[in-house]
Amino acid sequence: MAESEILNILGNCELFKGLNTVEIENITKLGQVEMHEAGEKILNQGDFHDKLYIIAEGHVFLERSINLGARKGNVTISLLGRGRALGCWSTLLGEAHPLMSSAICKKHTKVVAIRGPALRQMILSDFHLGFKVMERLCLILRDTLKGAYGAMEKI
C-alpha cells in the first residue's frame, strides 16, 4: 500500500477526523499495513498490546467472552468496517492494560497499524493535536461501551 493510500485511509477514519493535512501526513509516517485472513484474531481479549488499527478493507467483529458462572459465552459488541479504529487505547495514556475484547476478522482484512507509544509521543509534543485525537477517542469509547451494554442485555 502506497503512503498516499495510507494518508487517504487515515484522513477518512473516525479517530483522526478533524485533523488537518499536515497532522495526518505526520501520523501516516507511523503507519504500517497488515493483512489478516478471515477468522484471524487481530487482538485477543486479556492480552497486552501496543497497537492501534484503522480498517482499510474488510470487517472486524469486536467480541467479548463472558463467564457468569453457569453461563458462559461470547458476545459480539460491534462490527467494524472501513475507516473504523480499534486497538489498545491505554497505550495512548502510557499505561499497559489487558484488552477487554477480541477483534476477529469476518473476511480478508487490510489494516493500517500504528504503534500506540509512537502516537503518544506525537500527541504529547503537540497538545492541540493531542486534544483532537483524545476527543475523538472519547467518542469512539462511548460508542463501544454503548455496544457492550446493548450486547449484555441480550444475554
DSSP file (Angstrom, degrees, kcal/mol; ACC not computed):
  #  RESIDUE AA STRUCTURE BP1 BP2  ACC     N-H-->O    O-->H-N    N-H-->O    O-->H-N    TCO  KAPPA ALPHA  PHI   PSI    X-CA   Y-CA   Z-CA
    1    1 A M              0   0    0      0, 0.0    32,-0.1     0, 0.0     2,-0.0   0.000 360.0 360.0 360.0 129.1    0.0    0.0    0.0
    2    2 A A    >>  -     0   0    0      1,-0.1     4,-2.0     4,-0.0     3,-0.6  -0.336 360.0-113.9 -72.8 154.9    1.5    3.4   -1.0
    3    3 A E  H 3> S+     0   0    0      1,-0.2     4,-2.6     2,-0.2     5,-0.1   0.836 117.9  58.5 -58.1 -33.0    1.9    6.1    1.5
    4    4 A S  H 3> S+     0   0    0      2,-0.2     4,-2.0     1,-0.2    -1,-0.2   0.862 105.3  49.4 -65.7 -34.8   -0.7    8.2   -0.4
    5    5 A E  H <> S+     0   0    0     -3,-0.6     4,-2.4     2,-0.2    -2,-0.2   0.906 110.9  49.0 -70.6 -40.7   -3.3    5.4    0.2
    6    6 A I  H  X S+     0   0    0     -4,-2.0     4,-2.9     1,-0.2     5,-0.3   0.917 110.1  52.9 -61.4 -42.3   -2.4    5.2    3.9
    7    7 A L  H  X S+     0   0    0     -4,-2.6     4,-2.2     1,-0.2    -2,-0.2   0.912 109.9  47.8 -58.3 -44.2   -2.8    9.0    4.0
    8    8 A N  H  X S+     0   0    0     -4,-2.0     4,-0.9     2,-0.2    -1,-0.2   0.907 112.7  48.3 -64.1 -43.1   -6.3    8.7    2.4
    9    9 A I  H >< S+     0   0    0     -4,-2.4     3,-0.7     1,-0.2    -2,-0.2   0.940 115.0  44.0 -64.3 -47.8   -7.3    6.0    4.9
   10   10 A L  H >< S+     0   0    0     -4,-2.9     3,-1.1     1,-0.2     6,-0.3   0.862 109.6  57.3 -67.1 -34.3   -6.2    7.9    7.9
   11   11 A G  H 3< S+     0   0    0     -4,-2.2    -1,-0.2    -5,-0.3     7,-0.2   0.707 113.0  40.7 -68.5 -19.0   -7.7   11.1    6.6
   12   12 A N  T << S+     0   0    0     -4,-0.9    -1,-0.2    -3,-0.7     2,-0.2   0.198  92.8 108.1-113.1  14.7  -11.1    9.5    6.5
   13   13 A C  S <  S-     0   0    0     -3,-1.1     4,-0.3    -4,-0.1     3,-0.3  -0.582  74.7-119.7 -95.6 159.5  -11.0    7.4    9.7
   14   14 A E  S >  S+     0   0    0     69,-2.3     3,-0.6     1,-0.2    70,-0.1   0.815 107.9  55.9 -65.4 -32.7  -13.0    8.1   12.8
   15   15 A L  T 3  S+     0   0    0     68,-0.4    -1,-0.2     1,-0.2   121,-0.2   0.847 115.0  36.0 -71.3 -33.8  -10.0    8.6   15.1
   16   16 A F  T >  S+     0   0    0     -3,-0.3     3,-1.9    -6,-0.3    -1,-0.2   0.225  81.5 138.2-107.6  14.5   -8.4   11.3   13.0
   17   17 A K  T <  S+     0   0    0     -3,-0.6   119,-0.1    -4,-0.3     3,-0.1  -0.371  71.0  24.5 -59.1 133.3  -11.5   13.1   11.9
   18   18 A G  T 3  S+     0   0    0      1,-0.3    -1,-0.3    -7,-0.2     2,-0.2   0.339  89.6 127.5  93.0  -7.2  -10.9   16.9   12.0
   19   19 A L    <   -     0   0    0     -3,-1.9    -1,-0.3    -8,-0.1     2,-0.1  -0.533  59.9-116.3 -80.2 151.5   -7.2   16.8   11.8
   20   20 A N     >  -     0   0    0     -2,-0.2     4,-2.3    -3,-0.1     5,-0.2  -0.317  30.4 -98.9 -81.9 171.5   -5.5   19.0    9.2
   21   21 A T  H  > S+     0   0    0      1,-0.2     4,-2.6     2,-0.2     5,-0.2   0.871 121.6  51.4 -59.6 -41.7   -3.5   17.6    6.2
   22   22 A V  H  > S+     0   0    0      2,-0.2     4,-2.2     1,-0.2    -1,-0.2   0.915 110.2  49.5 -64.0 -42.5   -0.1   18.2    7.9
   23   23 A E  H  > S+     0   0    0      1,-0.2     4,-2.0     2,-0.2    -2,-0.2   0.922 112.7  47.3 -62.1 -44.0   -1.2   16.3   11.1
   24   24 A I  H  X S+     0   0    0     -4,-2.3     4,-2.4     1,-0.2    -2,-0.2   0.904 109.7  53.7 -64.3 -41.3   -2.5   13.4    9.0
   25   25 A E  H  X S+     0   0    0     -4,-2.6     4,-1.0     1,-0.2    -1,-0.2   0.899 108.7  49.4 -60.5 -40.8    0.7   13.3    7.0
   26   26 A N  H  < S+     0   0    0     -4,-2.2     3,-0.5     1,-0.2     4,-0.3   0.906 112.1  47.2 -65.3 -41.6    2.8   13.1   10.2
   27   27 A I  H >< S+     0   0    0     -4,-2.0     3,-2.0     1,-0.2     4,-0.5   0.858 102.1  65.7 -67.9 -34.5    0.7   10.3   11.5
   28   28 A T  H >< S+     0   0    0     -4,-2.4     3,-1.4     1,-0.3    -1,-0.2   0.840  91.5  63.5 -55.4 -34.9    0.9    8.5    8.2
   29   29 A K  T 3< S+     0   0    0     -4,-1.0    -1,-0.3    -3,-0.5    -2,-0.2   0.711 100.3  53.4 -64.3 -19.6    4.6    8.0    8.8
   30   30 A L  T <  S+     0   0    0     -3,-2.0    85,-0.6    -4,-0.3    -1,-0.3   0.593  92.2 100.1 -88.0 -12.3    3.8    5.9   11.8
   31   31 A G  E <   -A  114   0A   0     -3,-1.4     2,-0.4    -4,-0.5    83,-0.2  -0.494  45.2-177.9 -86.8 144.4    1.5    3.5    9.9
   32   32 A Q  E     -A  113   0A   0     81,-1.9    81,-3.6    -2,-0.2     2,-0.3  -0.992  27.6-119.2-133.5 142.6    2.3    0.1    8.5
   33   33 A V  E     -A  112   0A   0     -2,-0.4     2,-0.4    79,-0.2    79,-0.2  -0.633  29.3-175.7 -84.2 137.0    0.0   -2.1    6.5
   34   34 A E  E     -A  111   0A   0     77,-2.5    77,-2.6    -2,-0.3     2,-0.4  -0.983  12.5-149.4-129.6 144.6   -1.0   -5.5    7.9
   35   35 A M  E     -A  110   0A   0     -2,-0.4     2,-0.4    75,-0.2    75,-0.2  -0.927  14.3-174.7-113.4 138.0   -3.1   -8.2    6.2
   36   36 A H  E     -A  109   0A   0     73,-2.8    73,-3.3    -2,-0.4     2,-0.1  -0.992  17.1-131.2-134.7 141.7   -5.3  -10.6    8.1
   37   37 A E    >   -     0   0    0     -2,-0.4     3,-2.1    71,-0.2    68,-0.3  -0.437  41.7 -76.7 -88.3 162.4   -7.4  -13.6    6.9
   38   38 A A  T 3  S+     0   0    0      1,-0.3    68,-0.2    -2,-0.1    -1,-0.1  -0.331 120.4  18.2 -56.3 133.6  -11.0  -14.4    7.7
   39   39 A G  T 3  S+     0   0    0     66,-3.0    -1,-0.3     1,-0.3     2,-0.2   0.245  94.0 131.3  86.9 -12.3  -11.3  -15.8   11.2
   40   40 A E    <   -     0   0    0     -3,-2.1    65,-2.8    64,-0.1     2,-0.6  -0.500  56.4-128.9 -76.1 140.5   -7.9  -14.5   12.3
   41   41 A K  E     -D  104   0B   0     63,-0.2    63,-0.2    -2,-0.2     3,-0.1  -0.791  21.5-177.1 -89.0 124.8   -7.7  -12.6   15.6
   42   42 A I  E    S+     0   0B   0     61,-2.8     2,-0.3    -2,-0.6    -1,-0.2   0.845  81.0  17.4 -81.3 -40.0   -6.0   -9.2   15.4
   43   43 A L  E    S-D  103   0B   0     60,-1.2    60,-2.0    44,-0.0     2,-0.5  -0.966  72.5-148.1-132.0 147.4   -6.4   -8.8   19.1
   44   44 A N    >   -     0   0    0     -2,-0.3     3,-2.3    58,-0.2    55,-0.3  -0.973  28.6-109.4-121.8 126.0   -7.2  -11.3   21.8
   45   45 A Q  T 3  S+     0   0    0     -2,-0.5    55,-0.2     1,-0.3    57,-0.1  -0.211 104.0  21.9 -51.0 133.2   -9.1  -10.4   25.0
   46   46 A G  T 3  S+     0   0    0     53,-2.6    -1,-0.3     1,-0.3    54,-0.1   0.134  97.3 115.7  94.2 -20.2   -6.9  -10.4   28.0
   47   47 A D    <   -     0   0    0     -3,-2.3    52,-2.9    51,-0.1     2,-0.4  -0.340  65.8-122.8 -76.7 162.8   -3.6   -9.8   26.1
   48   48 A F        +     0   0    0     50,-0.2     2,-0.3    -3,-0.1    48,-0.1  -0.887  39.1 168.5-102.5 140.2   -1.5   -6.7   26.4
   49   49 A H        -     0   0    0     48,-0.4    48,-0.3    -2,-0.4    42,-0.1  -0.942  32.7-156.8-148.0 162.3   -0.9   -4.9   23.1
   50   50 A D        +     0   0    0     -2,-0.3    66,-3.7    46,-0.1     2,-0.3   0.172  60.3  96.2-132.4  20.5    0.5   -1.6   21.9
   51   51 A K  E     -B  115   0A   0     64,-0.3    37,-2.2    65,-0.1     2,-0.4  -0.838  50.4-155.5-115.9 151.4   -1.0   -1.1   18.5
   52   52 A L  E     -BC 114  87A   0     62,-2.9    62,-2.9    -2,-0.3     2,-0.4  -0.908  19.1-152.5-113.6 148.9   -4.0    0.8   17.2
   53   53 A Y  E     -BC 113  86A   0     33,-3.5    33,-2.2    -2,-0.4     2,-0.5  -0.967  13.3-162.7-129.2 140.2   -5.6   -0.3   13.9
   54   54 A I  E     -BC 112  85A   0     58,-2.1    58,-2.7    -2,-0.4     2,-0.5  -0.990  29.1-126.0-116.9 125.6   -7.5    1.6   11.2
   55   55 A I  E     +B  111   0A   0     29,-2.4    28,-3.3    -2,-0.5    56,-0.2  -0.588  31.6 172.5 -77.3 122.5   -9.5   -0.7    8.9
   56   56 A A  E    S-     0   0A   0     54,-2.8     2,-0.3    -2,-0.5    55,-0.2   0.820  71.8  -0.5 -93.3 -41.6   -8.7   -0.1    5.3
   57   57 A E  E    S+B  110   0A   0     53,-2.0    53,-2.1    24,-0.1    -1,-0.4  -0.989 107.7  25.1-148.3 145.4  -10.6   -3.1    3.8
   58   58 A G  S    S-     0   0    0     -2,-0.3     2,-0.3    51,-0.2    24,-0.3  -0.499  76.5 -78.7 102.4-169.5  -12.8   -5.8    5.3
   59   59 A H        -     0   0    0     48,-0.3    47,-2.9    -2,-0.2    48,-0.9  -0.993  29.2-161.7-140.6 144.6  -14.8   -6.2    8.5
   60   60 A V  E     -FE  80 105B   0     20,-2.6    20,-3.3    -2,-0.3     2,-0.4  -0.993  11.0-144.0-130.8 130.7  -13.8   -7.0   12.1
   61   61 A F  E     -FE  79 104B   0     43,-3.2    43,-2.5    -2,-0.4     2,-0.6  -0.786   9.0-146.4 -88.2 133.0  -16.0   -8.2   14.9
   62   62 A L  E     -FE  78 103B   0     16,-2.9    15,-3.0    -2,-0.4    16,-1.3  -0.917  29.9-178.8 -93.0 123.6  -15.3   -6.9   18.4
   63   63 A E  E     -FE  76 102B   0     39,-2.7    39,-3.5    -2,-0.6     2,-0.5  -0.978  18.2-159.1-132.0 136.7  -16.2   -9.9   20.7
   64   64 A R  E     -F   75   0B   0     11,-2.8    11,-2.8    -2,-0.4     2,-0.4  -0.960  13.3-140.6-117.9 129.9  -16.2  -10.3   24.4
   65   65 A S  E     -F   74   0B   0     -2,-0.5     2,-0.4     9,-0.2     9,-0.2  -0.725  23.1-162.4 -84.3 135.9  -16.0  -13.6   26.2
   66   66 A I  E     -F   73   0B   0      7,-3.6     7,-2.3    -2,-0.4     2,-0.5  -0.970  15.0-170.4-126.5 136.4  -18.2  -13.6   29.3
   67   67 A N  E     +F   72   0B   0     -2,-0.4     5,-0.2     5,-0.2     3,-0.1  -0.922  13.5 166.0-127.2 104.0  -18.1  -16.0   32.2
   68   68 A L  E >   -F   71   0B   0      3,-3.9     2,-1.1    -2,-0.5     3,-0.6  -0.222  59.4-103.2-108.4  40.8  -21.1  -15.6   34.6
   69   69 A G  T 3  S+     0   0    0      1,-0.3    -1,-0.2     2,-0.1     0, 0.0  -0.652 112.3  21.1  78.8-101.6  -20.5  -18.9   36.4
   70   70 A A  T 3  S+     0   0    0     -2,-1.1     2,-0.6     1,-0.1    -1,-0.3   0.704 124.0  64.2 -73.1 -19.8  -23.1  -21.2   35.0
   71   71 A R  E <   +F   68   0B   0     -3,-0.6    -3,-3.9     2,-0.0     2,-0.3  -0.923  62.6 164.3-113.3 120.3  -23.5  -19.1   31.9
   72   72 A K  E     +F   67   0B   0     -2,-0.6     2,-0.3    -5,-0.2    -5,-0.2  -0.945  14.5 114.8-129.2 150.8  -20.5  -18.7   29.6
   73   73 A G  E     -F   66   0B   0     -7,-2.3    -7,-3.6    -2,-0.3     2,-0.4  -0.983  54.3 -85.5 172.4-178.3  -20.3  -17.4   26.0
   74   74 A N  E     -F   65   0B   0     -2,-0.3     2,-0.5    -9,-0.2    -9,-0.2  -0.928  30.7-161.5-115.6 140.0  -19.2  -14.9   23.5
   75   75 A V  E     -F   64   0B   0    -11,-2.8   -11,-2.8    -2,-0.4     2,-0.6  -0.982  16.7-133.5-124.0 128.6  -21.0  -11.6   22.8
   76   76 A T  E     -F   63   0B   0     -2,-0.5   -13,-0.3   -13,-0.2     3,-0.1  -0.713  21.7-178.3 -80.3 122.7  -20.5   -9.6   19.7
   77   77 A I  E     -     0   0B   0    -15,-3.0     2,-0.3    -2,-0.6    -1,-0.2   0.845  61.5 -17.2 -87.4 -40.1  -20.1   -5.9   20.7
   78   78 A S  E     -F   62   0B   0    -16,-1.3   -16,-2.9     2,-0.0     2,-0.5  -0.993  48.4-130.8-163.1 156.9  -19.7   -4.4   17.3
   79   79 A L  E     -F   61   0B   0     -2,-0.3     2,-0.4   -18,-0.2   -18,-0.2  -0.987  31.6-162.0-115.2 120.9  -19.0   -5.0   13.7
   80   80 A L  E     +F   60   0B   0    -20,-3.3   -20,-2.6    -2,-0.5     2,-0.2  -0.840  12.2 173.5-109.4 140.5  -16.4   -2.5   12.4
   81   81 A G    >   -     0   0    0     -2,-0.4     3,-2.3     1,-0.2   -26,-0.3  -0.476  45.8 -17.9-126.4-161.5  -15.6   -1.7    8.7
   82   82 A R  T 3  S+     0   0    0    -24,-0.3    -1,-0.2     1,-0.3   -26,-0.2  -0.076 126.5  13.2 -48.6 130.2  -13.6    0.7    6.6
   83   83 A G  T 3  S+     0   0    0    -28,-3.3   -69,-2.3     1,-0.3   -68,-0.4   0.309  94.6 126.7  87.6  -9.0  -12.3    3.8    8.5
   84   84 A R    <   -     0   0    0     -3,-2.3   -29,-2.4   -71,-0.2     2,-0.3  -0.540  49.9-139.4 -84.3 151.2  -13.2    2.4   11.9
   85   85 A A  E     +C   54   0A   0    -31,-0.2     2,-0.3    -2,-0.2   -31,-0.2  -0.827  26.5 160.2-112.4 146.7  -10.5    2.3   14.6
   86   86 A L  E     +C   53   0A   0    -33,-2.2   -33,-3.5    -2,-0.3     2,-0.3  -0.962  19.8  88.1-152.9 166.2   -9.7   -0.4   17.2
   87   87 A G  E    S-C   52   0A   0     -2,-0.3     2,-1.3   -35,-0.2   -35,-0.2  -0.924  79.0 -26.1 142.1-163.4   -6.9   -1.4   19.4
   88   88 A C    >   +     0   0    0    -37,-2.2     3,-1.4    -2,-0.3     4,-0.3  -0.716  51.1 179.6 -92.7  90.2   -5.2   -1.0   22.8
   89   89 A W  G >   +     0   0    0     -2,-1.3     3,-1.9     1,-0.3     4,-0.4   0.758  69.6  74.8 -64.9 -27.6   -6.2    2.6   23.7
   90   90 A S  G > >S+     0   0    0      1,-0.3     5,-2.1     2,-0.2     3,-1.3   0.740  81.2  71.1 -62.5 -21.4   -4.4    2.5   27.0
   91   91 A T  G X 5S+     0   0    0     -3,-1.4     3,-0.8     1,-0.3    -1,-0.3   0.790  89.1  62.0 -65.6 -25.1   -1.1    2.9   25.2
   92   92 A L  G < 5S+     0   0    0     -3,-1.9    -1,-0.3    -4,-0.3    -2,-0.2   0.701 105.3  47.7 -70.7 -17.4   -2.1    6.5   24.4
   93   93 A L  G < 5S-     0   0    0     -3,-1.3    -1,-0.2    -4,-0.4    -2,-0.2   0.430 119.0-112.7 -97.7  -2.5   -2.1    7.0   28.1
   94   94 A G  T < 5S+     0   0    0     -3,-0.8     2,-0.3    -4,-0.3    -3,-0.2   0.754  79.1 119.4  76.7  24.9    1.3    5.4   28.6
   95   95 A E      < -     0   0    0     -5,-2.1     2,-0.5     2,-0.0    -1,-0.3  -0.886  62.0-130.2-122.5 152.1   -0.3    2.5   30.5
   96   96 A A        +     0   0    0     -2,-0.3   -46,-0.1    -3,-0.1   -48,-0.1  -0.877  35.9 163.6 -97.0 132.2   -0.5   -1.2   30.0
   97   97 A H        -     0   0    0     -2,-0.5   -48,-0.4   -48,-0.3    -7,-0.1  -0.987  40.2-106.5-148.5 137.7   -3.9   -2.7   30.3
   98   98 A P        -     0   0    0      0, 0.0   -50,-0.2     0, 0.0   -51,-0.1  -0.359  44.8-100.5 -65.8 144.5   -5.3   -6.0   29.2
   99   99 A L        -     0   0    0    -52,-2.9   -53,-2.6   -55,-0.3   -11,-0.1  -0.389  23.6-151.0 -64.3 139.4   -7.6   -5.9   26.2
  100  100 A M  S    S+     0   0    0    -55,-0.2     2,-0.3   -54,-0.1    -1,-0.1   0.505  74.7  18.4 -93.4  -5.9  -11.3   -6.0   27.1
  101  101 A S  S    S-     0   0    0    -37,-0.1     2,-0.3   -57,-0.1   -37,-0.2  -0.978  75.0-113.5-154.5 164.5  -12.4   -7.7   23.9
  102  102 A S  E     - E   0  63B   0    -39,-3.5   -39,-2.7    -2,-0.3     2,-0.5  -0.713  19.6-143.1 -97.2 154.3  -11.1   -9.7   20.9
  103  103 A A  E     -DE  43  62B   0    -60,-2.0   -61,-2.8    -2,-0.3   -60,-1.2  -0.975  22.2-176.6-119.9 115.8  -11.0   -8.4   17.4
  104  104 A I  E     -DE  41  61B   0    -43,-2.5   -43,-3.2    -2,-0.5     2,-0.3  -0.948  25.8-122.4-121.1 128.4  -11.8  -11.1   14.8
  105  105 A C  E     - E   0  60B   0    -65,-2.8   -66,-3.0    -2,-0.5   -45,-0.3  -0.506  13.0-163.0 -71.1 128.2  -11.7  -10.6   11.0
  106  106 A K  S    S-     0   0    0    -47,-2.9     2,-0.3    -2,-0.3    -1,-0.2   0.836  77.6  -9.5 -76.3 -35.1  -15.0  -11.5    9.4
  107  107 A K  S    S-     0   0    0    -48,-0.9   -48,-0.3   -69,-0.1    -1,-0.2  -0.860 111.5 -40.4-147.6-179.4  -13.3  -11.7    6.0
  108  108 A H  S    S-     0   0    0     -2,-0.3     2,-0.4   -70,-0.1   -71,-0.2  -0.270  70.2-166.9 -49.8 128.3   -9.9  -10.9    4.5
  109  109 A T  E     -A   36   0A   0    -73,-3.3   -73,-2.8   -51,-0.2     2,-0.5  -0.976  21.5-159.7-133.5 135.6   -9.0   -7.6    6.1
  110  110 A K  E     +AB  35  57A   0    -53,-2.1   -54,-2.8    -2,-0.4   -53,-2.0  -0.952  21.3 177.9-111.6 130.3   -6.4   -4.9    5.5
  111  111 A V  E     -AB  34  55A   0    -77,-2.6   -77,-2.5    -2,-0.5     2,-0.6  -0.913  31.6-130.2-129.0 156.2   -5.5   -2.6    8.3
  112  112 A V  E     -AB  33  54A   0    -58,-2.7   -58,-2.1    -2,-0.3     2,-0.4  -0.953  31.2-154.2-101.5 119.7   -3.1    0.3    9.0
  113  113 A A  E     -AB  32  53A   0    -81,-3.6   -81,-1.9    -2,-0.6     2,-0.4  -0.802  12.1-173.6 -99.3 135.0   -1.3   -0.5   12.2
  114  114 A I  E     -AB  31  52A   0    -62,-2.9   -62,-2.9    -2,-0.4     2,-0.4  -0.995  27.5-122.4-128.7 126.8    0.1    2.3   14.4
  115  115 A R  E  >  - B   0  51A   0    -85,-0.6     4,-1.9    -2,-0.4     3,-0.4  -0.547  19.0-142.5 -68.8 124.0    2.2    1.7   17.5
  116  116 A G  H  > S+     0   0    0    -66,-3.7     4,-2.8    -2,-0.4     5,-0.2   0.882  96.6  55.2 -56.1 -45.2    0.4    3.5   20.4
  117  117 A P  H  > S+     0   0    0      0, 0.0     4,-2.1     0, 0.0    -1,-0.2   0.875 108.0  49.8 -60.3 -36.0    3.6    4.7   22.1
  118  118 A A  H  > S+     0   0    0     -3,-0.4     4,-1.7     2,-0.2    -2,-0.2   0.914 112.8  46.1 -68.1 -42.0    4.8    6.4   18.9
  119  119 A L  H  X S+     0   0    0     -4,-1.9     4,-2.5     2,-0.2     5,-0.2   0.884 109.5  56.3 -66.1 -37.5    1.4    8.2   18.5
  120  120 A R  H  X S+     0   0    0     -4,-2.8     4,-2.1     1,-0.2    -2,-0.2   0.926 105.9  50.2 -59.0 -44.7    1.5    9.0   22.2
  121  121 A Q  H  X S+     0   0    0     -4,-2.1     4,-1.4     1,-0.2    -1,-0.2   0.893 110.4  50.7 -61.3 -38.3    4.9   10.8   21.7
  122  122 A M  H  X S+     0   0    0     -4,-1.7     4,-0.7     1,-0.2    -2,-0.2   0.924 111.8  45.3 -65.7 -44.2    3.4   12.7   18.8
  123  123 A I  H  < S+     0   0    0     -4,-2.5     7,-0.5     1,-0.2     3,-0.2   0.791 109.9  55.5 -74.0 -24.9    0.4   13.9   20.7
  124  124 A L  H  < S+     0   0    0     -4,-2.1     3,-0.3    -5,-0.2    -1,-0.2   0.811 107.3  50.2 -72.0 -28.8    2.5   14.8   23.8
  125  125 A S  H  < S+     0   0    0     -4,-1.4     2,-0.3     1,-0.3    -1,-0.2   0.614 118.8  38.1 -84.4 -11.1    4.6   17.1   21.6
  126  126 A D     X  -     0   0    0     -4,-0.7     4,-2.8    -3,-0.2    -1,-0.3  -0.790  65.5-174.6-140.6  93.2    1.6   18.8   20.1
  127  127 A F  H  > S+     0   0    0     -2,-0.3     4,-2.5    -3,-0.3     5,-0.2   0.797  85.4  56.8 -63.9 -29.6   -1.2   19.4   22.6
  128  128 A H  H  > S+     0   0    0      2,-0.2     4,-1.9     1,-0.2    -1,-0.2   0.951 111.8  42.4 -64.4 -48.3   -3.6   20.8   20.0
  129  129 A L  H  > S+     0   0    0      1,-0.2     4,-2.5     2,-0.2     5,-0.2   0.925 113.8  53.5 -59.6 -46.5   -3.3   17.5   18.0
  130  130 A G  H  X S+     0   0    0     -4,-2.8     4,-2.7    -7,-0.5     5,-0.2   0.888 106.8  50.8 -58.9 -41.9   -3.4   15.5   21.2
  131  131 A F  H  X S+     0   0    0     -4,-2.5     4,-2.4     1,-0.2    -1,-0.2   0.931 111.0  48.3 -63.2 -44.3   -6.7   17.1   22.3
  132  132 A K  H  X S+     0   0    0     -4,-1.9     4,-2.0     2,-0.2    -2,-0.2   0.914 114.3  45.9 -63.8 -42.2   -8.3   16.5   19.0
  133  133 A V  H  X S+     0   0    0     -4,-2.5     4,-2.4     1,-0.2    -2,-0.2   0.932 114.7  46.9 -66.3 -45.0   -7.2   12.8   19.0
  134  134 A M  H  X S+     0   0    0     -4,-2.7     4,-2.2    -5,-0.2    -2,-0.2   0.848 109.4  54.6 -68.1 -32.5   -8.3   12.2   22.6
  135  135 A E  H  X S+     0   0    0     -4,-2.4     4,-1.5    -5,-0.2    -1,-0.2   0.931 110.9  45.1 -63.7 -45.1  -11.6   13.9   22.0
  136  136 A R  H  X S+     0   0    0     -4,-2.0     4,-2.3  -121,-0.2    -2,-0.2   0.891 109.9  56.1 -64.5 -39.1  -12.3   11.5   19.1
  137  137 A L  H  X S+     0   0    0     -4,-2.4     4,-2.8     1,-0.2     5,-0.2   0.905 103.3  54.3 -59.6 -42.4  -11.1    8.6   21.2
  138  138 A C  H  X S+     0   0    0     -4,-2.2     4,-2.2     1,-0.2    -1,-0.2   0.903 109.1  48.2 -58.5 -41.8  -13.7    9.5   23.9
  139  139 A L  H  X S+     0   0    0     -4,-1.5     4,-2.1     2,-0.2    -1,-0.2   0.895 111.5  49.7 -66.9 -40.1  -16.5    9.4   21.3
  140  140 A I  H  X S+     0   0    0     -4,-2.3     4,-2.3     2,-0.2    -2,-0.2   0.935 112.2  47.4 -62.9 -46.3  -15.2    6.0   20.0
  141  141 A L  H  X S+     0   0    0     -4,-2.8     4,-2.6     1,-0.2     5,-0.2   0.870 108.8  55.3 -65.3 -36.3  -15.1    4.6   23.5
  142  142 A R  H  X S+     0   0    0     -4,-2.2     4,-2.3    -5,-0.2    -1,-0.2   0.942 110.4  45.3 -58.5 -47.8  -18.6    5.9   24.3
  143  143 A D  H  X S+     0   0    0     -4,-2.1     4,-2.2     1,-0.2    -2,-0.2   0.874 112.1  51.8 -65.9 -37.2  -19.9    4.1   21.3
  144  144 A T  H  X S+     0   0    0     -4,-2.3     4,-2.3     2,-0.2    -1,-0.2   0.917 110.6  48.1 -65.4 -42.8  -18.1    0.9   22.1
  145  145 A L  H  X S+     0   0    0     -4,-2.6     4,-2.8     2,-0.2     5,-0.2   0.902 109.3  53.2 -63.0 -40.7  -19.4    0.9   25.7
  146  146 A K  H  X S+     0   0    0     -4,-2.3     4,-2.2     1,-0.2    -1,-0.2   0.919 110.2  48.0 -59.7 -43.5  -22.9    1.5   24.3
  147  147 A G  H  X S+     0   0    0     -4,-2.2     4,-2.2     2,-0.2    -2,-0.2   0.885 111.1  51.0 -63.7 -39.2  -22.5   -1.5   22.1
  148  148 A A  H  X S+     0   0    0     -4,-2.3     4,-2.3     2,-0.2    -2,-0.2   0.918 110.6  47.8 -65.8 -43.6  -21.2   -3.6   25.0
  149  149 A Y  H  X S+     0   0    0     -4,-2.8     4,-1.6     1,-0.2    -2,-0.2   0.910 112.2  50.1 -64.0 -40.7  -24.1   -2.7   27.2
  150  150 A G  H  X S+     0   0    0     -4,-2.2     4,-0.5    -5,-0.2    -1,-0.2   0.895 110.9  49.3 -63.1 -40.0  -26.5   -3.5   24.4
  151  151 A A  H >< S+     0   0    0     -4,-2.2     3,-1.0     1,-0.2     4,-0.3   0.888 108.2  53.6 -66.7 -39.3  -24.9   -6.9   23.9
  152  152 A M  H >< S+     0   0    0     -4,-2.3     3,-1.4     1,-0.3    -1,-0.2   0.828  99.8  61.9 -66.4 -30.9  -25.0   -7.7   27.6
  153  153 A E  H 3< S+     0   0    0     -4,-1.6    -1,-0.3     1,-0.3    -2,-0.2   0.736  98.7  57.8 -65.8 -20.7  -28.8   -7.0   27.7
  154  154 A K  T <<        0   0    0     -3,-1.0    -1,-0.3    -4,-0.5    -2,-0.2   0.534 360.0 360.0 -86.4  -6.8  -29.2   -9.9   25.2
  155  155 A I    <         0   0    0     -3,-1.4    -1,-0.2    -4,-0.3    -2,-0.1   0.506 360.0 360.0 -71.2 360.0  -27.6  -12.4   27.5
